[in-house]
C-alpha cells in the first residue's frame, strides 16, 4: 500500500518527473521526512532511499509501522472513531503521554488522518470516510529499498554534510513557500521541522551535492530560485512549461 499518512500539501504529483531526473539504481537521501508519500513510492522504483528525520516522533511512527503494521492497525481500530471535538482536542494535547510507543503510533496516525491540516498537534477535526479502509490496509504495509535514519543534529543541513555513505542525490520536499524580511522559520508541532528558505537556497547554491527541492508551486518560488533548473508539474503529474495548472515545482542545482 501507499503511505498511510496525509500530507499538509504534497499530493505525490511529482513522482513521475522525479523518476525522469533520478536514474534507476541511484541512492537518494531525503530530509524533512514526515508523510513519506513520495519517499516510499520512490523506493519501489529501483532506487534506494534513505530518509532522514531529526524529529523523534516521526522516526518512532515509521519504525513501529515497519516493525509491526498489524499492531499499529489494531491500536488505530481500537481508538477509532474519535467521537467529538472535545475528545479530539484532549488527544491532540496528550497523545505523547501514552507510555506504549505503538499506542503513540496509532494516535499519531489517527490524528494525522482526522485533521484538516494533516498535522498531529494542530488542526480541526474532520470526517474522513476513507479512514476505516486505511486502518485495515495498514496491516499490509511494507517497503523495499528503504532505510529510515534518525539524525541527532538540530540543523538538517548538518545531517546532509555528515552523510558518510553513498549519496547520489539529496531530495528535500520543502512544501509551501513563504518568506519575509524577518523570516525565522515556522515550527508548530513536535512533528515539524523549522524551515528557513534563505538558508536552503544558500545551501543549494554552495554545496557540491546534487540537490532537488520540492515546493508547492508559486511564482515566488520560481523567482527565488531563478538560477536553478526548474521542473513545473501540473495537477495531473505532467511536466509543463505552463503555469496555468501548475501544482508543484522541483528545483535542482544541476
C-alpha positions as CSV (number, residue, x, y, z in Angstrom):
1,X,0.0,0.0,0.0
2,X,1.0,3.6,-0.3
3,X,1.9,5.8,2.7
4,X,-0.9,5.7,5.3
5,X,-0.4,9.4,6.2
6,X,-1.8,12.5,4.7
7,X,0.4,15.5,3.7
8,X,-0.4,19.1,4.5
9,X,0.5,19.9,0.9
10,X,2.1,17.1,-1.1
11,X,-0.2,15.0,-3.3
12,X,2.6,12.9,-4.9
13,X,2.2,14.5,-8.3
14,X,5.9,14.9,-8.9
15,X,6.8,11.2,-8.7
16,X,6.9,10.7,-12.5
17,X,9.1,13.8,-13.1
18,X,11.4,12.8,-10.2
19,X,11.9,9.4,-11.8
20,X,13.0,11.1,-15.0
21,X,15.5,13.3,-13.1
22,X,16.9,10.5,-10.9
23,X,18.1,7.4,-12.7
24,X,17.4,3.8,-11.7
25,X,20.0,2.4,-9.2
26,X,20.6,5.8,-7.6
27,X,20.9,6.3,-3.8
28,X,18.7,9.1,-2.6
29,X,19.0,10.7,0.8
30,X,15.8,12.6,1.7
31,X,15.3,15.1,4.5
32,X,12.3,16.8,6.3
33,X,10.8,13.3,6.3
34,X,7.2,13.2,7.5
35,X,4.3,11.8,5.4
36,X,6.5,9.6,3.3
37,X,4.2,9.9,0.2
38,X,7.0,10.3,-2.3
39,X,9.8,8.7,-0.4
40,X,8.1,5.3,-0.1
41,X,7.0,5.3,-3.7
42,X,10.4,6.2,-5.0
43,X,11.9,3.2,-3.1
44,X,9.6,0.9,-5.2
45,X,11.1,2.1,-8.4
46,X,14.6,0.5,-8.5
47,X,16.0,3.4,-6.4
48,X,17.4,3.1,-2.9
49,X,16.0,5.7,-0.4
50,X,17.5,6.8,2.9
51,X,15.0,9.1,4.7
52,X,16.3,11.3,7.5
53,X,14.4,13.0,10.3
54,X,15.6,14.8,13.4
55,X,12.1,14.6,14.9
56,X,11.8,11.5,17.1
57,X,8.0,11.3,16.9
58,X,8.3,10.9,13.1
59,X,11.0,8.3,13.5
60,X,9.0,6.4,16.1
61,X,5.9,6.3,14.0
62,X,7.6,4.9,10.9
63,X,9.8,2.5,12.9
64,X,6.8,1.0,14.6
65,X,4.9,0.8,11.3
66,X,7.8,-1.0,9.7
67,X,8.2,-3.4,12.6
68,X,4.6,-4.4,13.2
69,X,2.0,-2.8,11.0
70,X,-0.7,-5.2,12.3
71,X,-0.3,-3.9,15.8
72,X,-0.5,-0.3,14.6
73,X,-3.7,-1.1,12.8
74,X,-5.1,-2.7,15.9
75,X,-4.4,0.3,18.0
76,X,-5.9,2.7,15.4
77,X,-9.0,0.5,15.2
78,X,-9.4,0.5,19.0
79,X,-9.4,4.3,19.2
80,X,-11.5,4.9,16.1
81,X,-13.7,6.8,15.8
82,X,-12.8,10.0,17.6
83,X,-16.3,10.8,18.7
84,X,-16.3,14.5,19.2
85,X,-14.2,17.6,19.2
86,X,-13.6,17.6,22.9
87,X,-12.0,14.2,22.8
88,X,-10.1,15.2,19.7
89,X,-8.5,18.2,21.5
90,X,-7.6,16.1,24.5
91,X,-5.9,13.5,22.3
92,X,-4.0,16.3,20.4
93,X,-2.7,17.6,23.7
94,X,-2.0,14.3,25.4
95,X,-1.1,11.6,22.8
96,X,2.6,11.8,23.6
97,X,1.9,10.9,27.3
98,X,0.9,7.3,26.4
99,X,3.8,5.1,27.6
100,X,3.5,2.5,24.8
101,X,5.2,3.5,21.5
102,X,2.6,1.6,19.5
103,X,-0.2,3.4,21.2
104,X,1.5,6.7,20.4
105,X,2.0,5.5,16.8
106,X,-1.7,4.6,16.4
107,X,-2.7,8.0,17.8
108,X,-0.2,9.8,15.5
109,X,-1.8,8.1,12.5
110,X,-5.4,8.8,13.6
111,X,-4.7,12.5,14.4
112,X,-3.0,12.9,11.0
113,X,-5.9,11.4,9.2
114,X,-8.5,13.3,11.2
115,X,-7.3,16.9,11.0
116,X,-7.9,19.4,8.3
117,X,-4.2,20.3,8.4
118,X,-2.8,16.7,8.2
119,X,-0.7,17.5,11.2
120,X,-0.6,15.8,14.6
121,X,-0.7,18.6,17.1
122,X,-2.6,21.2,15.2
123,X,-5.8,21.4,13.2
124,X,-9.5,20.8,13.5
125,X,-11.4,17.6,13.5
126,X,-12.8,16.5,10.1
127,X,-14.8,13.5,8.9
128,X,-12.7,11.1,6.9
129,X,-14.8,8.4,5.1
130,X,-11.7,6.6,3.9
131,X,-10.3,6.1,7.3
132,X,-11.8,2.6,8.1
133,X,-10.3,1.2,4.9
134,X,-6.9,2.8,5.5
135,X,-6.8,1.3,9.0
136,X,-7.4,-2.1,7.5
137,X,-4.9,-1.6,4.8
138,X,-2.1,-0.7,7.2
139,X,-1.8,-4.4,8.1
140,X,-0.2,-5.0,4.7
141,X,2.2,-2.0,4.7
142,X,5.7,-2.8,3.7
143,X,8.6,-1.1,1.9
144,X,11.6,-2.2,-0.2
145,X,14.9,-0.5,-0.8
146,X,14.1,1.9,2.0
147,X,16.0,2.9,5.2
148,X,15.0,5.2,7.9
149,X,17.6,7.2,9.9
150,X,17.2,9.3,13.0
151,X,19.6,12.3,13.0
152,X,20.7,13.9,16.2
153,X,21.8,17.1,14.5
154,X,19.5,20.0,15.2
155,X,20.0,21.5,11.8
156,X,19.2,19.1,8.9
157,X,22.0,20.8,6.8
158,X,24.5,19.4,9.3
159,X,23.0,16.0,8.8
160,X,23.4,16.3,5.0
161,X,27.0,17.4,5.4
162,X,27.7,14.4,7.7
163,X,26.4,11.8,5.3
164,X,29.2,9.2,5.2
165,X,27.6,6.6,2.9
166,X,26.9,6.6,-0.8
167,X,24.7,9.6,-1.8
168,X,23.9,10.3,-5.5
169,X,21.1,12.8,-4.8
170,X,19.7,14.8,-1.9
171,X,15.9,15.3,-2.0
172,X,14.1,17.8,0.2
173,X,10.3,18.1,0.0
174,X,10.0,21.6,1.5
175,X,6.4,22.5,1.0
176,X,4.8,25.9,0.9
177,X,6.9,28.9,0.3
178,X,6.6,32.0,2.4
179,X,9.2,34.5,3.4
180,X,9.6,38.0,4.7
181,X,12.4,40.2,5.9
182,X,12.2,38.8,9.4
183,X,11.9,35.1,8.4
184,X,12.7,32.9,11.4
185,X,11.2,29.7,10.2
186,X,7.9,28.1,11.2
187,X,7.6,25.2,13.6
188,X,4.2,24.5,15.1
189,X,4.4,20.9,16.4
190,X,6.6,18.1,17.5
191,X,6.4,16.5,14.1
192,X,7.5,19.7,12.2
193,X,11.0,20.9,11.3
194,X,11.8,24.6,11.1
195,X,12.4,25.7,7.6
196,X,14.2,28.9,6.6
197,X,14.1,29.3,2.9
198,X,17.1,31.6,2.5
199,X,19.2,29.1,4.4
200,X,18.0,26.3,2.0
201,X,18.9,28.5,-1.0
202,X,22.3,29.2,0.4
203,X,22.9,25.5,0.9
204,X,21.7,24.7,-2.6
205,X,24.0,27.4,-4.1
206,X,27.1,26.3,-2.3
207,X,27.0,22.5,-1.8
208,X,28.8,20.1,-4.1
209,X,26.0,17.6,-3.8
210,X,23.2,17.2,-6.3
211,X,20.1,18.6,-4.6
212,X,16.5,18.5,-5.6
213,X,13.9,20.6,-3.7
214,X,10.1,20.1,-4.0
215,X,7.8,23.0,-3.4
216,X,4.1,23.8,-3.8
217,X,4.2,25.9,-6.9
218,X,4.2,29.7,-6.7
219,X,5.8,32.5,-8.7
220,X,7.6,33.5,-5.5
221,X,9.4,30.1,-5.5
222,X,10.4,30.2,-9.2
223,X,11.7,33.8,-8.8
224,X,13.6,33.0,-5.6
225,X,15.4,30.0,-7.3
226,X,15.7,31.7,-10.7
227,X,19.3,30.5,-11.1
228,X,18.4,26.8,-10.7
229,X,16.9,24.3,-13.1
230,X,13.1,24.1,-12.6
231,X,10.6,21.4,-13.4
232,X,7.0,22.6,-13.1
233,X,4.5,19.8,-12.5
234,X,0.8,20.2,-13.2
235,X,-2.2,18.8,-11.3
236,X,-2.1,15.6,-13.4
237,X,1.6,14.9,-12.7
238,X,2.9,16.0,-16.0
239,X,5.9,18.3,-16.6
240,X,4.8,21.6,-18.2
241,X,6.0,25.0,-19.2
242,X,2.6,26.5,-18.5
243,X,1.8,27.9,-15.0
244,X,-2.0,27.7,-15.6
245,X,-2.4,24.4,-14.0
246,X,0.9,24.3,-12.1
247,X,0.7,22.3,-8.9
248,X,4.3,21.7,-7.7
249,X,7.8,22.7,-8.8
250,X,11.0,20.7,-8.5
251,X,14.2,22.8,-8.1
252,X,17.6,21.3,-9.0
253,X,21.1,22.7,-8.7
254,X,22.4,20.5,-11.5
